[in-house]
Amino acid sequence: MKVQVLTTSGCSNCSALEKMLDELNVKYETIDVTEHPEYLEKYPIFTAPGLVINEKLEFTGIPKPAELQRKLDELR
């Protein structure tokens, strides 16, 4: 499973999502969309963070922990 967190600099919600993923022992890649705007073309997020799983935008903002766990379980 490939997990990517789309972030912007200084985004506290992005840090919160990364902490949730860390607590769930999920390996992920962090991508700052201000440095890599091509990700915004592929995944048009209007609020950060964006959570991409297996090249599909699954969440924007911070998902509820139960929703995140359910989605991860579904895709494993």
N, C-alpha and C positions, 0 to 999 in steps of 0.2 A: 504494500500500500504506500503510495507516494502522497505525502502531506506537505503543503506549502502554506505559510502564513504571509499574506500580503499586508505590508505595514507602511507607515509613514514615519518620519523622524519625530520623536517626541510624543508618540501616541501611547497614552497610558492604557487604553483598552487593548492595544496590541500586546503590551507586556502582560496584561491579565490573561489573555488567551494563551500566550506562550506558557505561562505558569500552569494553567489548566492542563495543557498538553503534557508538560513535564510531569505533573502529578499523576497523569494517566500512563506514563512511560511510553508516550508516542514520539517517535522520531520525526522531525520535521525540518524543513528548510525555511528560513526567513528571507523574504524578498522585499526590499524597500522600493516601492513603486515610484518614488520620486527619482530614484537612480535608474530604474528599469521601467520606463513608461510603456514599453511594449506589452507588459502584463495587463495594463489598464485597457488596452485594445482587445485583448483576449478575454479578460475577466472584468467587465465594467462595474467596479464597485463605487458606490457613492459615499460610503462611510467605511472607515478602517476599524478593525482589521477585516480582511477577507480570508476565508478558510477554503482552500482548494484541496480536494481529495481526489486522487486519480484523475487529475486534469479536469475536474468539474467543480465549479464554484458551489459549495454546499451551504456556507453561512456568510453573512456580513454582520459586523458588530460582534458582540459577545454572545454566543449561544448559551442557553441554560445547560448546566452540567448534564442533566439527564438526557437532553436532546443530543448533545455531543456524544455521550457514551452510546446511545442507541444507534446513531449514525456510524460510529466507529465499529460497533459490534456487527452491524449489518454489512459493512464493507470488508470485514476481515475474512 
